Each structure stands twice: as structure tokens, then as C-alpha cells.
Amino acid sequence: MDFVTALTIFVLAMFAGFEVITKVPPILHTPLMSGANAISGITIVGALLAAGAKNEKLSMALGFLAVVFATINVVGGFAVTHRMLEMFRRRDRD
């Protein structure tokens, strides 16, 4: 596959992803965020395997970066999910 074809697919995927995400109603955000956290957890496992393989220094470095970014994504996702769930809790009125 040449560069122009790969770039075209990437740009179309970006537009499709943006359109899909902007059409999600706020009430569905929390369940979708939980699914995204599960996918990022799988990404962490794959990144750990890539970082742990002693093949090349480049693969180890990219695996380490993937672990860092996926971990940031999981922690941020849980923080956002927790904050969204706080909005639905009843507040005690004095």
C-alpha cells in the first residue's frame, strides 16, 4: 500500500470517528467510557509485551511509550467516568 492510500484511509477514519463521537448523547458517555477503558487495558497488555521483548531498542522504546500513553488514557477515563457518575448521585439536603 502506498503512502497516499494509507494517508487517505487515515484521514477518512479521523472524520468518521469524529462524526461518530460527536453524535453520542451525554447519557451514553459513561458506558462508552467504560468500554474505552477496557480497550485501553488490552492496549496496555500488548504494549507491555512489546516493551518486554528484547528484540530491538526501538521496539522497547515504542512499547514503553505505548504503556505510558495507554496508562494515561485509562486513568483519565476512570477520572472522567467517576466525575460523570458524581453528577447522578443525590445530594443530601440539610
PDB file of N, CA, C and O in Angstrom:
ATOM      1  N   MET A   1       0.857  -1.167   0.000  1.00  0.00           N
ATOM      2  CA  MET A   1       0.000   0.000   0.000  1.00  0.00           C
ATOM      3  C   MET A   1       0.907   1.235   0.000  1.00  0.00           C
ATOM      4  O   MET A   1       1.837   1.330   0.801  1.00  0.00           O
ATOM      5  N   ASP A   2       0.635   2.151  -0.878  1.00  0.00           N
ATOM      6  CA  ASP A   2       1.473   3.345  -0.942  1.00  0.00           C
ATOM      7  C   ASP A   2       1.043   4.385   0.096  1.00  0.00           C
ATOM      8  O   ASP A   2      -0.005   4.258   0.729  1.00  0.00           O
ATOM      9  N   PHE A   3       1.862   5.393   0.250  1.00  0.00           N
ATOM     10  CA  PHE A   3       1.657   6.399   1.295  1.00  0.00           C
ATOM     11  C   PHE A   3       0.353   7.161   1.111  1.00  0.00           C
ATOM     12  O   PHE A   3      -0.349   7.422   2.088  1.00  0.00           O
ATOM     13  N   VAL A   4       0.018   7.522  -0.122  1.00  0.00           N
ATOM     14  CA  VAL A   4      -1.192   8.320  -0.370  1.00  0.00           C
ATOM     15  C   VAL A   4      -2.438   7.533   0.021  1.00  0.00           C
ATOM     16  O   VAL A   4      -3.369   8.101   0.591  1.00  0.00           O
ATOM     17  N   THR A   5      -2.471   6.245  -0.272  1.00  0.00           N
ATOM     18  CA  THR A   5      -3.621   5.421   0.090  1.00  0.00           C
ATOM     19  C   THR A   5      -3.736   5.306   1.609  1.00  0.00           C
ATOM     20  O   THR A   5      -4.829   5.426   2.162  1.00  0.00           O
ATOM     21  N   ALA A   6      -2.612   5.075   2.281  1.00  0.00           N
ATOM     22  CA  ALA A   6      -2.636   4.970   3.741  1.00  0.00           C
ATOM     23  C   ALA A   6      -3.063   6.294   4.369  1.00  0.00           C
ATOM     24  O   ALA A   6      -3.833   6.304   5.329  1.00  0.00           O
ATOM     25  N   LEU A   7      -2.572   7.407   3.836  1.00  0.00           N
ATOM     26  CA  LEU A   7      -2.954   8.719   4.360  1.00  0.00           C
ATOM     27  C   LEU A   7      -4.435   8.990   4.135  1.00  0.00           C
ATOM     28  O   LEU A   7      -5.097   9.551   5.008  1.00  0.00           O
ATOM     29  N   THR A   8      -4.960   8.603   2.991  1.00  0.00           N
ATOM     30  CA  THR A   8      -6.384   8.784   2.697  1.00  0.00           C
ATOM     31  C   THR A   8      -7.245   7.989   3.671  1.00  0.00           C
ATOM     32  O   THR A   8      -8.239   8.503   4.184  1.00  0.00           O
ATOM     33  N   ILE A   9      -6.869   6.742   3.926  1.00  0.00           N
ATOM     34  CA  ILE A   9      -7.619   5.915   4.874  1.00  0.00           C
ATOM     35  C   ILE A   9      -7.560   6.520   6.272  1.00  0.00           C
ATOM     36  O   ILE A   9      -8.563   6.533   6.985  1.00  0.00           O
ATOM     37  N   PHE A  10      -6.404   7.015   6.664  1.00  0.00           N
ATOM     38  CA  PHE A  10      -6.244   7.633   7.988  1.00  0.00           C
ATOM     39  C   PHE A  10      -7.130   8.863   8.132  1.00  0.00           C
ATOM     40  O   PHE A  10      -7.801   9.023   9.151  1.00  0.00           O
ATOM     41  N   VAL A  11      -7.141   9.731   7.130  1.00  0.00           N
ATOM     42  CA  VAL A  11      -7.944  10.958   7.193  1.00  0.00           C
ATOM     43  C   VAL A  11      -9.431  10.617   7.207  1.00  0.00           C
ATOM     44  O   VAL A  11     -10.191  11.219   7.965  1.00  0.00           O
ATOM     45  N   LEU A  12      -9.855   9.667   6.386  1.00  0.00           N
ATOM     46  CA  LEU A  12     -11.270   9.266   6.388  1.00  0.00           C
ATOM     47  C   LEU A  12     -11.671   8.653   7.728  1.00  0.00           C
ATOM     48  O   LEU A  12     -12.779   8.886   8.210  1.00  0.00           O
ATOM     49  N   ALA A  13     -10.771   7.868   8.333  1.00  0.00           N
ATOM     50  CA  ALA A  13     -11.062   7.287   9.648  1.00  0.00           C
ATOM     51  C   ALA A  13     -11.179   8.375  10.706  1.00  0.00           C
ATOM     52  O   ALA A  13     -12.008   8.275  11.610  1.00  0.00           O
ATOM     53  N   MET A  14     -10.351   9.418  10.600  1.00  0.00           N
ATOM     54  CA  MET A  14     -10.448  10.532  11.550  1.00  0.00           C
ATOM     55  C   MET A  14     -11.798  11.228  11.433  1.00  0.00           C
ATOM     56  O   MET A  14     -12.449  11.494  12.443  1.00  0.00           O
ATOM     57  N   PHE A  15     -12.221  11.523  10.210  1.00  0.00           N
ATOM     58  CA  PHE A  15     -13.516  12.183  10.023  1.00  0.00           C
ATOM     59  C   PHE A  15     -14.665  11.301  10.500  1.00  0.00           C
ATOM     60  O   PHE A  15     -15.584  11.787  11.159  1.00  0.00           O
ATOM     61  N   ALA A  16     -14.622  10.007  10.175  1.00  0.00           N
ATOM     62  CA  ALA A  16     -15.691   9.101  10.606  1.00  0.00           C
ATOM     63  C   ALA A  16     -15.724   9.006  12.132  1.00  0.00           C
ATOM     64  O   ALA A  16     -16.800   9.051  12.727  1.00  0.00           O
ATOM     65  N   GLY A  17     -14.568   8.875  12.766  1.00  0.00           N
ATOM     66  CA  GLY A  17     -14.512   8.813  14.226  1.00  0.00           C
ATOM     67  C   GLY A  17     -15.040  10.071  14.873  1.00  0.00           C
ATOM     68  O   GLY A  17     -15.769  10.005  15.862  1.00  0.00           O
ATOM     69  N   PHE A  18     -14.676  11.227  14.320  1.00  0.00           N
ATOM     70  CA  PHE A  18     -15.162  12.494  14.868  1.00  0.00           C
ATOM     71  C   PHE A  18     -16.676  12.583  14.757  1.00  0.00           C
ATOM     72  O   PHE A  18     -17.344  13.004  15.702  1.00  0.00           O
ATOM     73  N   GLU A  19     -17.222  12.194  13.618  1.00  0.00           N
ATOM     74  CA  GLU A  19     -18.674  12.251  13.432  1.00  0.00           C
ATOM     75  C   GLU A  19     -19.399  11.299  14.377  1.00  0.00           C
ATOM     76  O   GLU A  19     -20.447  11.647  14.922  1.00  0.00           O
ATOM     77  N   VAL A  20     -18.861  10.121  14.573  1.00  0.00           N
ATOM     78  CA  VAL A  20     -19.497   9.152  15.467  1.00  0.00           C
ATOM     79  C   VAL A  20     -19.457   9.647  16.911  1.00  0.00           C
ATOM     80  O   VAL A  20     -20.460   9.564  17.620  1.00  0.00           O
ATOM     81  N   ILE A  21     -18.324  10.155  17.347  1.00  0.00           N
ATOM     82  CA  ILE A  21     -18.184  10.582  18.738  1.00  0.00           C
ATOM     83  C   ILE A  21     -19.032  11.811  19.041  1.00  0.00           C
ATOM     84  O   ILE A  21     -19.598  11.908  20.130  1.00  0.00           O
ATOM     85  N   THR A  22     -19.133  12.745  18.111  1.00  0.00           N
ATOM     86  CA  THR A  22     -19.934  13.948  18.384  1.00  0.00           C
ATOM     87  C   THR A  22     -21.427  13.661  18.407  1.00  0.00           C
ATOM     88  O   THR A  22     -22.196  14.469  18.928  1.00  0.00           O
ATOM     89  N   LYS A  23     -21.854  12.542  17.860  1.00  0.00           N
ATOM     90  CA  LYS A  23     -23.282  12.195  17.843  1.00  0.00           C
ATOM     91  C   LYS A  23     -23.718  11.400  19.071  1.00  0.00           C
ATOM     92  O   LYS A  23     -24.900  11.081  19.200  1.00  0.00           O
ATOM     93  N   VAL A  24     -22.797  11.074  19.973  1.00  0.00           N
ATOM     94  CA  VAL A  24     -23.139  10.301  21.171  1.00  0.00           C
ATOM     95  C   VAL A  24     -23.797  11.230  22.190  1.00  0.00           C
ATOM     96  O   VAL A  24     -23.221  12.255  22.557  1.00  0.00           O
ATOM     97  N   PRO A  25     -25.001  10.877  22.650  1.00  0.00           N
ATOM     98  CA  PRO A  25     -25.638  11.711  23.676  1.00  0.00           C
ATOM     99  C   PRO A  25     -24.898  11.600  25.009  1.00  0.00           C
ATOM    100  O   PRO A  25     -24.272  10.576  25.286  1.00  0.00           O
ATOM    101  N   PRO A  26     -24.964  12.638  25.831  1.00  0.00           N
ATOM    102  CA  PRO A  26     -24.228  12.628  27.111  1.00  0.00           C
ATOM    103  C   PRO A  26     -24.606  11.473  28.037  1.00  0.00           C
ATOM    104  O   PRO A  26     -23.769  11.021  28.819  1.00  0.00           O
ATOM    105  N   ILE A  27     -25.829  10.991  27.967  1.00  0.00           N
ATOM    106  CA  ILE A  27     -26.254   9.921  28.872  1.00  0.00           C
ATOM    107  C   ILE A  27     -25.534   8.612  28.559  1.00  0.00           C
ATOM    108  O   ILE A  27     -25.399   7.759  29.436  1.00  0.00           O
ATOM    109  N   LEU A  28     -25.075   8.445  27.329  1.00  0.00           N
ATOM    110  CA  LEU A  28     -24.354   7.226  26.953  1.00  0.00           C
ATOM    111  C   LEU A  28     -22.852   7.340  27.141  1.00  0.00           C
ATOM    112  O   LEU A  28     -22.123   6.378  26.898  1.00  0.00           O
ATOM    113  N   HIS A  29     -22.382   8.493  27.567  1.00  0.00           N
ATOM    114  CA  HIS A  29     -20.939   8.696  27.663  1.00  0.00           C
ATOM    115  C   HIS A  29     -20.283   7.755  28.670  1.00  0.00           C
ATOM    116  O   HIS A  29     -19.216   7.208  28.391  1.00  0.00           O
ATOM    117  N   THR A  30     -20.893   7.559  29.824  1.00  0.00           N
ATOM    118  CA  THR A  30     -20.288   6.732  30.868  1.00  0.00           C
ATOM    119  C   THR A  30     -20.142   5.273  30.448  1.00  0.00           C
ATOM    120  O   THR A  30     -19.066   4.706  30.636  1.00  0.00           O
ATOM    121  N   PRO A  31     -21.179   4.633  29.883  1.00  0.00           N
ATOM    122  CA  PRO A  31     -20.963   3.240  29.438  1.00  0.00           C
ATOM    123  C   PRO A  31     -19.927   3.137  28.315  1.00  0.00           C
ATOM    124  O   PRO A  31     -19.152   2.181  28.276  1.00  0.00           O
ATOM    125  N   LEU A  32     -19.908   4.098  27.418  1.00  0.00           N
ATOM    126  CA  LEU A  32     -18.919   4.060  26.346  1.00  0.00           C
ATOM    127  C   LEU A  32     -17.522   4.281  26.883  1.00  0.00           C
ATOM    128  O   LEU A  32     -16.564   3.702  26.370  1.00  0.00           O
ATOM    129  N   MET A  33     -17.388   5.112  27.910  1.00  0.00           N
ATOM    130  CA  MET A  33     -16.079   5.356  28.506  1.00  0.00           C
ATOM    131  C   MET A  33     -15.573   4.088  29.183  1.00  0.00           C
ATOM    132  O   MET A  33     -14.374   3.811  29.157  1.00  0.00           O
ATOM    133  N   SER A  34     -16.462   3.326  29.782  1.00  0.00           N
ATOM    134  CA  SER A  34     -16.055   2.067  30.401  1.00  0.00           C
ATOM    135  C   SER A  34     -15.537   1.097  29.342  1.00  0.00           C
ATOM    136  O   SER A  34     -14.550   0.397  29.568  1.00  0.00           O
ATOM    137  N   GLY A  35     -16.192   1.055  28.205  1.00  0.00           N
ATOM    138  CA  GLY A  35     -15.707   0.220  27.106  1.00  0.00           C
ATOM    139  C   GLY A  35     -14.366   0.678  26.584  1.00  0.00           C
ATOM    140  O   GLY A  35     -13.506  -0.141  26.260  1.00  0.00           O
ATOM    141  N   ALA A  36     -14.181   1.986  26.500  1.00  0.00           N
ATOM    142  CA  ALA A  36     -12.899   2.520  26.045  1.00  0.00           C
ATOM    143  C   ALA A  36     -11.791   2.204  27.038  1.00  0.00           C
ATOM    144  O   ALA A  36     -10.654   1.956  26.636  1.00  0.00           O
ATOM    145  N   ASN A  37     -12.106   2.209  28.332  1.00  0.00           N
ATOM    146  CA  ASN A  37     -11.112   1.843  29.340  1.00  0.00           C
ATOM    147  C   ASN A  37     -10.721   0.375  29.209  1.00  0.00           C
ATOM    148  O   ASN A  37      -9.556   0.025  29.399  1.00  0.00           O
ATOM    149  N   ALA A  38     -11.677  -0.482  28.888  1.00  0.00           N
ATOM    150  CA  ALA A  38     -11.361  -1.899  28.696  1.00  0.00           C
ATOM    151  C   ALA A  38     -10.444  -2.090  27.494  1.00  0.00           C
ATOM    152  O   ALA A  38      -9.509  -2.889  27.543  1.00  0.00           O
ATOM    153  N   ILE A  39     -10.708  -1.365  26.425  1.00  0.00           N
ATOM    154  CA  ILE A  39      -9.856  -1.455  25.239  1.00  0.00           C
ATOM    155  C   ILE A  39      -8.458  -0.936  25.553  1.00  0.00           C
ATOM    156  O   ILE A  39      -7.470  -1.512  25.099  1.00  0.00           O
ATOM    157  N   SER A  40      -8.362   0.138  26.319  1.00  0.00           N
ATOM    158  CA  SER A  40      -7.049   0.660  26.688  1.00  0.00           C
ATOM    159  C   SER A  40      -6.313  -0.305  27.609  1.00  0.00           C
ATOM    160  O   SER A  40      -5.084  -0.372  27.579  1.00  0.00           O
ATOM    161  N   GLY A  41      -7.040  -1.044  28.417  1.00  0.00           N
ATOM    162  CA  GLY A  41      -6.406  -2.070  29.241  1.00  0.00           C
ATOM    163  C   GLY A  41      -5.782  -3.160  28.387  1.00  0.00           C
ATOM    164  O   GLY A  41      -4.693  -3.646  28.691  1.00  0.00           O
ATOM    165  N   ILE A  42      -6.471  -3.545  27.317  1.00  0.00           N
ATOM    166  CA  ILE A  42      -5.916  -4.515  26.384  1.00  0.00           C
ATOM    167  C   ILE A  42      -4.688  -3.928  25.688  1.00  0.00           C
ATOM    168  O   ILE A  42      -3.717  -4.639  25.430  1.00  0.00           O
ATOM    169  N   THR A  43      -4.735  -2.642  25.390  1.00  0.00           N
ATOM    170  CA  THR A  43      -3.583  -1.971  24.773  1.00  0.00           C
ATOM    171  C   THR A  43      -2.383  -1.998  25.708  1.00  0.00           C
ATOM    172  O   THR A  43      -1.250  -2.173  25.260  1.00  0.00           O
ATOM    173  N   ILE A  44      -2.623  -1.827  26.995  1.00  0.00           N
ATOM    174  CA  ILE A  44      -1.522  -1.873  27.959  1.00  0.00           C
ATOM    175  C   ILE A  44      -0.863  -3.250  27.953  1.00  0.00           C
ATOM    176  O   ILE A  44       0.362  -3.351  28.007  1.00  0.00           O
ATOM    177  N   VAL A  45      -1.666  -4.307  27.889  1.00  0.00           N
ATOM    178  CA  VAL A  45      -1.101  -5.653  27.860  1.00  0.00           C
ATOM    179  C   VAL A  45      -0.230  -5.848  26.619  1.00  0.00           C
ATOM    180  O   VAL A  45       0.879  -6.374  26.712  1.00  0.00           O
ATOM    181  N   GLY A  46      -0.733  -5.425  25.462  1.00  0.00           N
ATOM    182  CA  GLY A  46       0.055  -5.527  24.232  1.00  0.00           C
ATOM    183  C   GLY A  46       1.319  -4.683  24.281  1.00  0.00           C
ATOM    184  O   GLY A  46       2.369  -5.101  23.792  1.00  0.00           O
ATOM    185  N   ALA A  47       1.223  -3.505  24.865  1.00  0.00           N
ATOM    186  CA  ALA A  47       2.388  -2.624  24.965  1.00  0.00           C
ATOM    187  C   ALA A  47       3.424  -3.206  25.919  1.00  0.00           C
ATOM    188  O   ALA A  47       4.626  -3.074  25.686  1.00  0.00           O
ATOM    189  N   LEU A  48       2.971  -3.844  26.983  1.00  0.00           N
ATOM    190  CA  LEU A  48       3.909  -4.496  27.899  1.00  0.00           C
ATOM    191  C   LEU A  48       4.651  -5.630  27.202  1.00  0.00           C
ATOM    192  O   LEU A  48       5.846  -5.831  27.417  1.00  0.00           O
ATOM    193  N   LEU A  49       3.927  -6.367  26.366  1.00  0.00           N
ATOM    194  CA  LEU A  49       4.587  -7.425  25.611  1.00  0.00           C
ATOM    195  C   LEU A  49       5.619  -6.855  24.644  1.00  0.00           C
ATOM    196  O   LEU A  49       6.703  -7.416  24.486  1.00  0.00           O
ATOM    197  N   ALA A  50       5.284  -5.744  24.002  1.00  0.00           N
ATOM    198  CA  ALA A  50       6.226  -5.119  23.069  1.00  0.00           C
ATOM    199  C   ALA A  50       7.419  -4.532  23.807  1.00  0.00           C
ATOM    200  O   ALA A  50       8.548  -4.620  23.325  1.00  0.00           O
ATOM    201  N   ALA A  51       7.184  -3.941  24.961  1.00  0.00           N
ATOM    202  CA  ALA A  51       8.281  -3.346  25.715  1.00  0.00           C
ATOM    203  C   ALA A  51       9.168  -4.413  26.341  1.00  0.00           C
ATOM    204  O   ALA A  51      10.371  -4.206  26.498  1.00  0.00           O
ATOM    205  N   GLY A  52       8.586  -5.550  26.698  1.00  0.00           N
ATOM    206  CA  GLY A  52       9.346  -6.608  27.338  1.00  0.00           C
ATOM    207  C   GLY A  52      10.152  -7.461  26.379  1.00  0.00           C
ATOM    208  O   GLY A  52      11.089  -8.144  26.792  1.00  0.00           O
ATOM    209  N   ALA A  53       9.796  -7.430  25.094  1.00  0.00           N
ATOM    210  CA  ALA A  53      10.553  -8.209  24.106  1.00  0.00           C
ATOM    211  C   ALA A  53      11.907  -7.549  23.904  1.00  0.00           C
ATOM    212  O   ALA A  53      11.989  -6.351  23.635  1.00  0.00           O
ATOM    213  N   LYS A  54      12.937  -8.313  24.032  1.00  0.00           N
ATOM    214  CA  LYS A  54      14.286  -7.760  23.936  1.00  0.00           C
ATOM    215  C   LYS A  54      14.801  -7.842  22.499  1.00  0.00           C
ATOM    216  O   LYS A  54      15.953  -8.212  22.272  1.00  0.00           O
ATOM    217  N   ASN A  55      13.954  -7.500  21.533  1.00  0.00           N
ATOM    218  CA  ASN A  55      14.363  -7.579  20.129  1.00  0.00           C
ATOM    219  C   ASN A  55      15.250  -6.405  19.738  1.00  0.00           C
ATOM    220  O   ASN A  55      16.411  -6.589  19.370  1.00  0.00           O
ATOM    221  N   GLU A  56      14.709  -5.227  19.818  1.00  0.00           N
ATOM    222  CA  GLU A  56      15.448  -4.027  19.422  1.00  0.00           C
ATOM    223  C   GLU A  56      15.159  -2.926  20.423  1.00  0.00           C
ATOM    224  O   GLU A  56      14.157  -2.959  21.138  1.00  0.00           O
ATOM    225  N   LYS A  57      16.044  -1.961  20.463  1.00  0.00           N
ATOM    226  CA  LYS A  57      15.842  -0.827  21.378  1.00  0.00           C
ATOM    227  C   LYS A  57      14.668   0.026  20.928  1.00  0.00           C
ATOM    228  O   LYS A  57      13.961   0.594  21.761  1.00  0.00           O
ATOM    229  N   LEU A  58      14.450   0.125  19.616  1.00  0.00           N
ATOM    230  CA  LEU A  58      13.329   0.921  19.106  1.00  0.00           C
ATOM    231  C   LEU A  58      11.996   0.320  19.540  1.00  0.00           C
ATOM    232  O   LEU A  58      11.102   1.049  19.972  1.00  0.00           O
ATOM    233  N   SER A  59      11.850  -1.007  19.430  1.00  0.00           N
ATOM    234  CA  SER A  59      10.589  -1.633  19.844  1.00  0.00           C
ATOM    235  C   SER A  59      10.379  -1.509  21.345  1.00  0.00           C
ATOM    236  O   SER A  59       9.249  -1.350  21.805  1.00  0.00           O
ATOM    237  N   MET A  60      11.455  -1.581  22.103  1.00  0.00           N
ATOM    238  CA  MET A  60      11.321  -1.399  23.553  1.00  0.00           C
ATOM    239  C   MET A  60      10.896   0.025  23.885  1.00  0.00           C
ATOM    240  O   MET A  60      10.050   0.237  24.754  1.00  0.00           O
ATOM    241  N   ALA A  61      11.487   1.012  23.189  1.00  0.00           N
ATOM    242  CA  ALA A  61      11.139   2.412  23.450  1.00  0.00           C
ATOM    243  C   ALA A  61       9.699   2.702  23.047  1.00  0.00           C
ATOM    244  O   ALA A  61       8.968   3.369  23.779  1.00  0.00           O
ATOM    245  N   LEU A  62       9.291   2.201  21.883  1.00  0.00           N
ATOM    246  CA  LEU A  62       7.910   2.425  21.443  1.00  0.00           C
ATOM    247  C   LEU A  62       6.920   1.687  22.341  1.00  0.00           C
ATOM    248  O   LEU A  62       5.832   2.193  22.616  1.00  0.00           O
ATOM    249  N   GLY A  63       7.296   0.494  22.798  1.00  0.00           N
ATOM    250  CA  GLY A  63       6.443  -0.235  23.742  1.00  0.00           C
ATOM    251  C   GLY A  63       6.288   0.511  25.053  1.00  0.00           C
ATOM    252  O   GLY A  63       5.196   0.569  25.620  1.00  0.00           O
ATOM    253  N   PHE A  64       7.392   1.085  25.537  1.00  0.00           N
ATOM    254  CA  PHE A  64       7.332   1.873  26.770  1.00  0.00           C
ATOM    255  C   PHE A  64       6.425   3.091  26.596  1.00  0.00           C
ATOM    256  O   PHE A  64       5.605   3.389  27.465  1.00  0.00           O
ATOM    257  N   LEU A  65       6.577   3.795  25.468  1.00  0.00           N
ATOM    258  CA  LEU A  65       5.704   4.955  25.207  1.00  0.00           C
ATOM    259  C   LEU A  65       4.245   4.536  25.110  1.00  0.00           C
ATOM    260  O   LEU A  65       3.361   5.250  25.582  1.00  0.00           O
ATOM    261  N   ALA A  66       3.989   3.382  24.500  1.00  0.00           N
ATOM    262  CA  ALA A  66       2.611   2.893  24.406  1.00  0.00           C
ATOM    263  C   ALA A  66       2.045   2.590  25.792  1.00  0.00           C
ATOM    264  O   ALA A  66       0.877   2.870  26.060  1.00  0.00           O
ATOM    265  N   VAL A  67       2.870   2.019  26.672  1.00  0.00           N
ATOM    266  CA  VAL A  67       2.420   1.753  28.048  1.00  0.00           C
ATOM    267  C   VAL A  67       2.083   3.058  28.754  1.00  0.00           C
ATOM    268  O   VAL A  67       1.056   3.156  29.425  1.00  0.00           O
ATOM    269  N   VAL A  68       2.944   4.057  28.606  1.00  0.00           N
ATOM    270  CA  VAL A  68       2.717   5.344  29.269  1.00  0.00           C
ATOM    271  C   VAL A  68       1.430   5.995  28.765  1.00  0.00           C
ATOM    272  O   VAL A  68       0.596   6.423  29.563  1.00  0.00           O
ATOM    273  N   PHE A  69       1.267   6.071  27.443  1.00  0.00           N
ATOM    274  CA  PHE A  69       0.089   6.742  26.891  1.00  0.00           C
ATOM    275  C   PHE A  69      -1.201   5.977  27.184  1.00  0.00           C
ATOM    276  O   PHE A  69      -2.226   6.593  27.475  1.00  0.00           O
ATOM    277  N   ALA A  70      -1.165   4.655  27.114  1.00  0.00           N
ATOM    278  CA  ALA A  70      -2.370   3.874  27.422  1.00  0.00           C
ATOM    279  C   ALA A  70      -2.735   3.998  28.898  1.00  0.00           C
ATOM    280  O   ALA A  70      -3.916   4.036  29.246  1.00  0.00           O
ATOM    281  N   THR A  71      -1.725   4.062  29.768  1.00  0.00           N
ATOM    282  CA  THR A  71      -1.994   4.235  31.197  1.00  0.00           C
ATOM    283  C   THR A  71      -2.624   5.594  31.473  1.00  0.00           C
ATOM    284  O   THR A  71      -3.560   5.704  32.266  1.00  0.00           O
ATOM    285  N   ILE A  72      -2.109   6.625  30.817  1.00  0.00           N
ATOM    286  CA  ILE A  72      -2.706   7.961  30.953  1.00  0.00           C
ATOM    287  C   ILE A  72      -4.152   7.933  30.484  1.00  0.00           C
ATOM    288  O   ILE A  72      -5.020   8.554  31.096  1.00  0.00           O
ATOM    289  N   ASN A  73      -4.412   7.211  29.396  1.00  0.00           N
ATOM    290  CA  ASN A  73      -5.774   7.122  28.868  1.00  0.00           C
ATOM    291  C   ASN A  73      -6.706   6.402  29.844  1.00  0.00           C
ATOM    292  O   ASN A  73      -7.840   6.835  30.051  1.00  0.00           O
ATOM    293  N   VAL A  74      -6.240   5.322  30.436  1.00  0.00           N
ATOM    294  CA  VAL A  74      -7.075   4.574  31.384  1.00  0.00           C
ATOM    295  C   VAL A  74      -7.364   5.415  32.629  1.00  0.00           C
ATOM    296  O   VAL A  74      -8.510   5.499  33.071  1.00  0.00           O
ATOM    297  N   VAL A  75      -6.325   6.037  33.192  1.00  0.00           N
ATOM    298  CA  VAL A  75      -6.516   6.850  34.397  1.00  0.00           C
ATOM    299  C   VAL A  75      -7.440   8.034  34.117  1.00  0.00           C
ATOM    300  O   VAL A  75      -8.327   8.337  34.914  1.00  0.00           O
ATOM    301  N   GLY A  76      -7.231   8.697  32.986  1.00  0.00           N
ATOM    302  CA  GLY A  76      -8.106   9.813  32.612  1.00  0.00           C
ATOM    303  C   GLY A  76      -9.532   9.362  32.381  1.00  0.00           C
ATOM    304  O   GLY A  76     -10.475  10.058  32.755  1.00  0.00           O
ATOM    305  N   GLY A  77      -9.694   8.199  31.766  1.00  0.00           N
ATOM    306  CA  GLY A  77     -11.037   7.665  31.532  1.00  0.00           C
ATOM    307  C   GLY A  77     -11.767   7.356  32.823  1.00  0.00           C
ATOM    308  O   GLY A  77     -12.954   7.652  32.961  1.00  0.00           O
ATOM    309  N   PHE A  78     -11.058   6.761  33.768  1.00  0.00           N
ATOM    310  CA  PHE A  78     -11.688   6.483  35.055  1.00  0.00           C
ATOM    311  C   PHE A  78     -12.020   7.775  35.801  1.00  0.00           C
ATOM    312  O   PHE A  78     -13.042   7.853  36.484  1.00  0.00           O
ATOM    313  N   ALA A  79     -11.168   8.780  35.673  1.00  0.00           N
ATOM    314  CA  ALA A  79     -11.447  10.059  36.330  1.00  0.00           C
ATOM    315  C   ALA A  79     -12.692  10.712  35.741  1.00  0.00           C
ATOM    316  O   ALA A  79     -13.537  11.230  36.471  1.00  0.00           O
ATOM    317  N   VAL A  80     -12.797  10.683  34.418  1.00  0.00           N
ATOM    318  CA  VAL A  80     -13.975  11.271  33.765  1.00  0.00           C
ATOM    319  C   VAL A  80     -15.228  10.486  34.112  1.00  0.00           C
ATOM    320  O   VAL A  80     -16.274  11.074  34.385  1.00  0.00           O
ATOM    321  N   THR A  81     -15.131   9.153  34.104  1.00  0.00           N
ATOM    322  CA  THR A  81     -16.288   8.322  34.443  1.00  0.00           C
ATOM    323  C   THR A  81     -16.731   8.585  35.884  1.00  0.00           C
ATOM    324  O   THR A  81     -17.925   8.708  36.153  1.00  0.00           O
ATOM    325  N   HIS A  82     -15.776   8.671  36.803  1.00  0.00           N
ATOM    326  CA  HIS A  82     -16.111   8.954  38.207  1.00  0.00           C
ATOM    327  C   HIS A  82     -16.796  10.312  38.332  1.00  0.00           C
ATOM    328  O   HIS A  82     -17.767  10.465  39.072  1.00  0.00           O
ATOM    329  N   ARG A  83     -16.281  11.282  37.607  1.00  0.00           N
ATOM    330  CA  ARG A  83     -16.875  12.629  37.668  1.00  0.00           C
ATOM    331  C   ARG A  83     -18.288  12.640  37.088  1.00  0.00           C
ATOM    332  O   ARG A  83     -19.172  13.317  37.612  1.00  0.00           O
ATOM    333  N   MET A  84     -18.497  11.892  36.012  1.00  0.00           N
ATOM    334  CA  MET A  84     -19.839  11.825  35.419  1.00  0.00           C
ATOM    335  C   MET A  84     -20.815  11.122  36.373  1.00  0.00           C
ATOM    336  O   MET A  84     -21.966  11.540  36.504  1.00  0.00           O
ATOM    337  N   LEU A  85     -20.355  10.060  37.034  1.00  0.00           N
ATOM    338  CA  LEU A  85     -21.236   9.352  37.962  1.00  0.00           C
ATOM    339  C   LEU A  85     -21.579  10.205  39.171  1.00  0.00           C
ATOM    340  O   LEU A  85     -22.656  10.049  39.745  1.00  0.00           O
ATOM    341  N   GLU A  86     -20.688  11.103  39.570  1.00  0.00           N
ATOM    342  CA  GLU A  86     -20.971  12.025  40.675  1.00  0.00           C
ATOM    343  C   GLU A  86     -22.151  12.935  40.337  1.00  0.00           C
ATOM    344  O   GLU A  86     -22.877  13.368  41.231  1.00  0.00           O
ATOM    345  N   MET A  87     -22.340  13.221  39.068  1.00  0.00           N
ATOM    346  CA  MET A  87     -23.443  14.097  38.665  1.00  0.00           C
ATOM    347  C   MET A  87     -24.797  13.445  38.914  1.00  0.00           C
ATOM    348  O   MET A  87     -25.797  14.146  39.068  1.00  0.00           O
ATOM    349  N   PHE A  88     -24.847  12.091  38.958  1.00  0.00           N
ATOM    350  CA  PHE A  88     -26.122  11.398  39.114  1.00  0.00           C
ATOM    351  C   PHE A  88     -26.415  11.014  40.562  1.00  0.00           C
ATOM    352  O   PHE A  88     -27.484  10.475  40.846  1.00  0.00           O
ATOM    353  N   ARG A  89     -25.503  11.275  41.469  1.00  0.00           N
ATOM    354  CA  ARG A  89     -25.736  10.964  42.878  1.00  0.00           C
ATOM    355  C   ARG A  89     -26.626  12.016  43.515  1.00  0.00           C
ATOM    356  O   ARG A  89     -26.573  13.198  43.173  1.00  0.00           O
ATOM    357  N   ARG A  90     -27.435  11.559  44.440  1.00  0.00           N
ATOM    358  CA  ARG A  90     -28.291  12.511  45.155  1.00  0.00           C
ATOM    359  C   ARG A  90     -27.466  13.237  46.197  1.00  0.00           C
ATOM    360  O   ARG A  90     -26.623  12.653  46.878  1.00  0.00           O
ATOM    361  N   ARG A  91     -27.729  14.491  46.296  1.00  0.00           N
ATOM    362  CA  ARG A  91     -27.045  15.292  47.303  1.00  0.00           C
ATOM    363  C   ARG A  91     -27.942  15.363  48.543  1.00  0.00           C
ATOM    364  O   ARG A  91     -29.159  15.511  48.431  1.00  0.00           O
ATOM    365  N   ASP A  92     -27.336  15.257  49.710  1.00  0.00           N
ATOM    366  CA  ASP A  92     -28.103  15.364  50.957  1.00  0.00           C
ATOM    367  C   ASP A  92     -28.439  16.822  51.185  1.00  0.00           C
ATOM    368  O   ASP A  92     -27.567  17.691  51.175  1.00  0.00           O
ATOM    369  N   ARG A  93     -29.708  17.066  51.388  1.00  0.00           N
ATOM    370  CA  ARG A  93     -30.144  18.454  51.648  1.00  0.00           C
ATOM    371  C   ARG A  93     -30.316  18.625  53.153  1.00  0.00           C
ATOM    372  O   ARG A  93     -30.969  17.825  53.822  1.00  0.00           O
ATOM    373  N   ASP A  94     -29.721  19.674  53.651  1.00  0.00           N
ATOM    374  CA  ASP A  94     -29.815  19.952  55.086  1.00  0.00           C
ATOM    375  C   ASP A  94     -30.999  20.793  55.414  1.00  0.00           C
ATOM    376  O   ASP A  94     -31.222  21.116  56.581  1.00  0.00           O
TER     377      ASP A  94
END
